[in-house]
């Protein structure tokens, strides 16, 4: 199917488009041309050093908390009790990088301090992908049964969130009481559990986890519009759509991702069919080719017409999904757009109007998705232009985001003003994907694993 929508342009518009395209290509080419130094082995060492720089500062200033605040040099917790997000999220990175001492220290902390019998509400989605996902990948890579024991305990607490009339989960659940809240949710927070729950079922032999997560995905999929699109917000108690805007960005992104990956990881034909039908609708109604490149926009789920030319750092994951799903042509086209977004200021903005090529949200939260897609494209094409892209992205991260104790999010990519934030996913995802891009499969075979949306790998 040709997913690119055809448009008729006047000769003036064609000339303008060629000029814009040439300018953007020149920017990208210039950035790549400055990166002749640094072999892949040397780049892998640079990424590992960046990880150690950040991890050692976490140990010094934030040990036992969820995350390091790199400007104020202290730790912070998401909730009243730490869930050790950074150590749990980053543990498999240490294993992959061969950092045995650091891994041993993190493991000791996790086993001594991580407990879930705490009277507090947690966000089901984030705790599942970071903590449950991290514990399960730790178990697969390390083999210590205590990781699985912790994962099972957490899974038994989180699964209570699915006790709704539709089978779709509530957004929040109390870890001690099982009480739920947050009935207005989104596809990502409804359909991003089947990987973690499926792996938990695989290792415990209890099918209830996989079946519960799959039931929620199927229920949501049945509520798509006649055009095959999902909206942005839905009531999990009634199944009524609250917001009908459709896109591939945050709030929908990992729901699409998990259809594809669950189909591969568990050989689940129903998930594969859901991915294929959803992708056909996304490509038909959201794919958007402009003079600036190939993008995906926003449309009403019932109308199917582009309503906003909005794209951003979270959307950049989709090039990886397209590649994994076998559509290299459009994956490569989208990754070119991803890279243009990154090079617009040297670091990508959170949100971008891809027609005006102006940020709609200028912040950068140290997100991994652009580097993730670069890694995937290199795995499928072995084209060294992707390692060059990755080299530029990583060195710009160092240039603009690194400080004396870690890496800082940015308030604005226009000013490069730093923000006092370094979330666990920077270690778990951004640096992991950068390292794997340059590592050339020495530490992890791409073809033998599937990554969850937090970059935790599981054996196929």
C-alpha positions in Angstrom: 0.0 0.0 0.0 1.3 3.5 -0.8 1.0 5.3 2.5 2.2 8.7 1.3 -0.7 11.0 0.5 -0.4 12.5 -3.0 -0.7 16.2 -3.4 -0.5 18.4 -6.5 2.0 21.3 -6.2 2.4 24.3 -8.3 5.9 24.9 -9.8 6.5 27.6 -7.2 5.7 25.3 -4.3 7.9 22.6 -5.9 10.8 25.0 -6.1 10.3 26.1 -2.5 10.1 22.5 -1.4 13.4 21.7 -3.2 15.1 24.6 -1.5 13.8 23.6 2.0 14.8 20.0 1.4 18.3 21.1 0.3 18.8 23.3 3.3 17.7 20.6 5.7 19.9 18.0 4.0 22.9 20.4 4.1 22.4 20.9 7.8 22.3 17.1 8.4 25.3 16.4 6.1 27.3 19.1 7.8 26.6 17.6 11.2 27.6 14.2 10.0 30.7 15.4 8.3 32.2 16.8 11.5 32.1 13.3 13.1 34.9 11.6 11.3 36.7 11.0 14.6 35.7 8.2 16.9 35.5 4.5 15.9 32.5 2.6 17.1 34.6 1.0 19.9 35.7 4.4 21.0 32.1 5.7 20.9 30.9 2.7 23.0 33.6 3.6 25.6 32.4 7.2 25.6 28.8 6.1 26.2 29.9 3.8 29.0 31.9 6.7 30.6 28.8 8.9 30.4 26.8 6.1 32.2 29.4 5.8 34.9 29.6 9.6 35.3 25.8 9.6 36.0 25.6 6.5 38.0 28.5 7.4 40.4 26.8 10.8 41.0 23.5 9.0 41.8 25.5 6.9 44.3 27.0 10.0 45.8 24.1 12.3 46.0 20.9 10.3 45.5 21.6 6.7 46.8 18.4 4.9 47.7 16.0 7.5 46.0 14.2 7.2 42.7 16.3 9.7 40.7 19.2 12.2 40.8 18.5 15.9 40.6 21.7 16.9 38.8 21.7 20.7 39.5 20.7 20.6 43.2 22.8 17.5 43.7 20.2 15.5 45.7 17.7 12.7 45.1 14.0 12.8 44.7 11.2 10.2 45.0 8.1 9.9 42.9 6.0 8.8 46.0 6.4 8.8 49.7 8.6 5.7 49.6 11.3 5.2 47.1 10.8 2.4 44.5 14.5 2.6 43.6 13.6 3.6 40.0 17.1 4.4 38.9 18.8 1.2 40.2 16.0 -1.1 39.0 15.7 0.7 35.6 19.5 0.8 35.0 20.5 -2.7 36.3 20.3 -4.4 32.9 22.4 -1.6 31.4 25.2 -2.5 33.9 25.0 -6.1 32.9 25.1 -5.2 29.2 28.0 -2.9 29.7 29.9 -5.4 31.8 30.0 -3.2 34.9 30.1 -6.0 37.4 31.0 -3.9 40.5 28.3 -1.4 39.9 25.7 -4.1 39.2 26.6 -5.9 42.4 26.1 -2.6 44.4 22.7 -2.0 42.7 21.6 -5.6 43.3 22.5 -5.4 47.0 20.5 -2.2 47.4 17.5 -3.6 45.5 17.4 -6.8 47.6 17.8 -5.0 50.9 15.5 -2.0 50.4 12.9 -2.6 47.7 9.5 -3.4 49.2 6.0 -3.1 47.7 3.8 -3.5 50.8 3.4 0.2 51.1 0.2 2.2 51.5 0.6 4.5 48.5 -1.0 5.1 45.1 1.3 4.6 42.1 0.9 5.2 38.4 0.3 1.8 37.0 1.9 2.5 33.6 5.2 3.9 34.8 5.7 1.4 37.6 5.0 -1.4 35.2 7.4 -0.4 32.4 10.2 0.7 34.7 10.0 -1.4 37.9 8.2 -4.6 36.8 9.9 -4.5 33.4 13.3 -3.8 35.0 13.0 -6.7 37.5 12.1 -9.1 34.8 15.0 -8.2 32.5 17.3 -8.4 35.6 16.0 -11.9 36.2 16.6 -13.0 32.6 20.1 -11.5 32.5 21.2 -12.3 36.0 19.2 -15.4 36.9 18.8 -14.6 40.6 15.3 -15.9 41.7 14.9 -12.9 44.1 14.4 -10.6 41.0 11.5 -12.9 39.9 10.1 -13.0 43.4 10.0 -9.2 43.6 8.5 -9.0 40.1 5.7 -11.5 41.0 4.9 -9.6 44.2 4.6 -6.3 42.3 2.6 -7.9 39.5 0.1 -9.3 42.0 -0.4 -5.8 43.3 -0.6 -4.0 40.0 -2.9 -6.5 38.4 -5.7 -5.3 40.6 -5.9 -2.1 38.5 -7.6 -4.1 35.8 -10.7 -4.7 37.9 -13.0 -2.4 35.9 -16.3 -3.1 34.1 -14.5 -3.1 30.7 -11.3 -5.0 31.8 -9.3 -1.9 30.9 -7.0 -0.8 33.8 -7.4 2.3 36.0 -4.4 4.7 36.0 -3.6 4.4 39.6 -3.5 1.6 42.2 -2.7 1.4 45.9 0.1 -1.1 46.3 -1.1 -2.1 49.8 -4.9 -1.9 49.6 -5.4 -2.5 45.8 -7.8 0.5 45.7 -7.9 2.1 42.2 -8.6 5.5 40.8 -8.2 7.3 37.5 -10.9 6.0 35.2 -10.1 8.6 32.5 -7.2 7.0 30.8 -5.5 6.7 27.4 -4.5 3.9 25.0 -0.9 3.8 26.2 -1.8 3.5 29.8 -4.4 0.8 28.9 -2.4 -1.2 26.4 1.2 -1.2 27.6 1.3 -4.3 29.9 1.3 -7.4 27.7 5.1 -7.5 27.3 5.8 -7.4 31.0 2.8 -9.4 32.1 3.5 -12.0 29.4 7.1 -12.4 30.5 5.9 -12.8 34.1 3.5 -15.5 33.0 6.3 -17.2 31.1 8.6 -17.4 34.1 5.9 -18.1 36.8 3.8 -20.5 34.7 0.7 -18.5 35.6 -1.3 -17.4 32.5 -3.4 -14.9 34.4 -1.0 -12.0 33.9 -0.7 -12.4 30.1 -4.5 -13.0 29.7 -5.4 -10.0 31.8 -3.2 -7.6 29.9 -4.3 -9.0 26.5 -8.0 -8.8 27.5 -7.5 -5.0 28.1 -5.8 -4.5 24.7 -8.5 -6.5 22.8 -11.3 -4.5 24.6 -9.7 -1.2 23.6 -9.1 -2.4 20.0 -12.8 -3.2 19.6 -13.6 0.5 20.5 -11.7 1.9 17.5 -13.6 4.2 15.2 -15.0 3.0 11.8 -11.8 4.3 10.3 -9.8 2.1 12.5 -8.3 4.9 14.7 -8.1 5.3 18.4 -8.7 8.5 20.3 -6.6 10.1 23.1 -8.8 9.6 26.2 -11.3 7.1 27.2 -13.3 6.2 30.3 -12.3 2.7 31.3 -15.6 2.2 33.3 -17.9 2.9 30.4 -15.7 2.5 27.3 -16.8 6.0 26.1 -14.3 8.2 24.3 -13.5 11.5 26.0 -11.0 12.9 23.5 -11.2 11.7 19.8 -7.9 13.1 18.7 -5.8 10.4 17.1 -2.0 10.3 16.6 1.1 8.2 17.3 2.5 10.4 20.1 2.5 10.1 23.9 -0.7 8.6 25.2 -1.1 6.3 22.2 2.5 5.4 21.2 3.3 2.3 23.2 -0.2 0.8 22.7 0.7 0.5 19.0 4.2 -0.7 19.8 3.0 -3.5 22.1 0.7 -5.0 19.5 3.7 -5.5 17.2 6.1 -6.7 19.8 3.6 -9.0 21.6 2.9 -10.7 18.3 6.6 -11.4 17.8 7.6 -12.2 21.4 4.7 -14.5 22.1 3.9 -15.6 18.5 0.4 -14.2 19.1 -1.5 -14.0 15.8 -4.3 -11.9 17.2 -1.8 -9.2 18.3 -0.1 -9.3 14.9 -3.5 -8.8 13.2 -4.3 -5.9 15.5 -1.0 -4.3 14.6 -1.5 -4.7 10.9 -5.0 -3.3 10.8 -4.1 -0.4 13.2 -1.0 0.4 11.1 -3.1 0.5 7.9 -5.4 3.1 9.4 -2.5 5.1 10.9 -0.8 5.1 7.5 -3.9 6.0 5.6 -5.1 8.9 7.8 -2.0 10.1 9.8 0.9 9.8 7.4 1.8 13.2 6.1 4.5 14.1 3.5 5.5 17.8 3.5 8.5 19.7 2.0 10.2 19.2 5.3 9.9 15.4 5.2 7.7 12.4 6.0 5.8 12.7 9.3 2.7 11.6 11.1 0.2 14.2 12.2 -3.0 14.4 14.3 -6.5 13.7 13.1 -9.9 13.2 14.6 -10.6 9.4 14.9 -14.0 9.7 13.3 -13.1 12.2 10.5 -9.6 11.1 9.4 -8.5 14.5 8.3 -5.2 16.0 9.5 -6.1 18.6 12.2 -2.6 19.4 13.5 0.9 19.1 12.0 2.3 18.1 15.4 5.2 15.7 16.0 7.8 15.4 18.7 10.4 13.5 20.5 8.0 10.7 21.7 6.8 10.2 18.1 10.3 9.3 17.0 9.8 5.8 18.3 7.7 4.9 15.3 10.6 4.6 12.9 11.8 1.7 15.0 8.4 0.1 15.0 8.1 0.5 11.2 11.5 -1.2 10.8 10.6 -4.0 13.2 7.3 -4.5 11.3 9.2 -4.9 8.0 8.5 -1.5 6.3 12.0 -0.2 5.9 11.1 2.3 3.2 8.9 4.4 5.4 11.1 3.7 8.5 14.1 5.2 6.8 12.0 8.2 5.5 10.7 8.9 9.0 14.1 8.5 10.6 15.4 11.2 8.2 12.7 13.5 9.6 13.6 12.5 13.1 17.1 13.5 12.5 16.1 16.8 11.0 14.0 17.5 14.1 17.1 16.7 16.3 19.4 18.9 14.2 17.1 21.9 14.0 18.8 23.2 17.2 21.3 20.4 17.9 18.9 18.7 20.4 15.3 17.7 19.5 12.3 19.6 21.1 9.5 17.9 22.9 7.0 19.1 20.3 7.4 20.4 16.7 5.2 21.9 14.1 6.6 20.0 11.1 5.2 22.5 8.5 6.7 25.6 10.1 9.6 23.6 11.5 9.2 25.5 14.8 9.0 24.0 18.3 5.6 23.9 19.9 7.2 22.7 23.1 10.9 23.6 23.3 11.9 21.4 26.2 14.0 18.2 26.0 13.6 15.6 28.7 16.7 13.4 27.8 14.3 11.2 25.8 15.6 8.1 24.0 13.2 7.5 21.1 15.3 9.2 18.4 18.4 7.2 19.3 16.3 4.1 19.7 15.1 4.4 16.1 18.6 5.1 14.9 19.7 1.8 16.5 16.9 -0.2 14.9 17.6 1.3 11.5 21.2 0.4 11.8 20.3 -3.2 12.8 18.1 -3.7 9.8 20.2 -1.9 7.2 23.8 -1.9 8.5 24.2 1.5 6.9 26.9 3.4 8.7 25.0 6.6 8.2 23.0 5.6 11.2 26.0 5.2 13.4 27.1 8.7 12.2 23.6 10.0 13.2 24.0 8.4 16.6 27.4 9.8 17.1 26.2 13.3 16.4 23.2 12.9 18.7 25.2 11.5 21.5 28.0 14.1 21.3 25.3 16.8 21.3 23.8 15.3 24.4 27.2 15.6 26.0 27.8 19.1 24.7 24.4 20.5 25.8 23.2 18.4 28.7 26.1 17.1 30.7 27.2 18.9 33.9 29.6 18.0 36.7 27.4 15.3 38.3 25.2 13.9 35.5 23.1 15.0 32.5 20.3 17.6 32.7 17.0 17.9 30.9 16.7 21.2 29.0 14.1 23.8 29.6 14.5 24.9 26.0 16.5 23.7 23.1 16.6 27.3 21.8 18.5 28.5 24.9 20.0 25.2 26.1 19.0 26.3 29.7 19.4 23.2 31.9 16.7 21.8 34.1 17.2 20.0 37.5 16.0 16.6 36.2 17.6 13.3 35.1 14.9 10.6 35.0 15.8 6.9 35.2 14.9 6.4 31.5 18.0 8.4 30.6 20.2 5.6 31.9 17.8 2.7 31.1 17.0 3.8 27.5 18.9 6.7 26.1 22.4 5.6 27.1 21.5 1.9 26.5 20.4 2.4 22.9 23.4 4.6 22.3 25.8 2.0 23.6 24.1 -0.8 21.7 24.3 1.2 18.5 28.1 1.4 18.7 28.6 -2.0 20.4 27.8 -3.9 17.2 26.1 -6.8 18.9 29.0 -7.8 21.2 27.0 -7.6 24.4 23.4 -8.2 23.1 22.1 -9.9 20.0 19.3 -7.7 18.6 17.7 -10.6 16.8 17.3 -12.7 19.9 15.4 -10.1 22.1 12.4 -7.8 22.1 12.7 -4.6 24.1 9.8 -3.3 26.2 9.0 0.4 25.9 11.5 1.2 28.6 14.3 -0.7 26.6 14.3 -3.7 28.9 15.2 -6.7 26.7 13.5 -10.1 26.9 14.5 -13.3 25.1 12.4 -14.2 22.1 
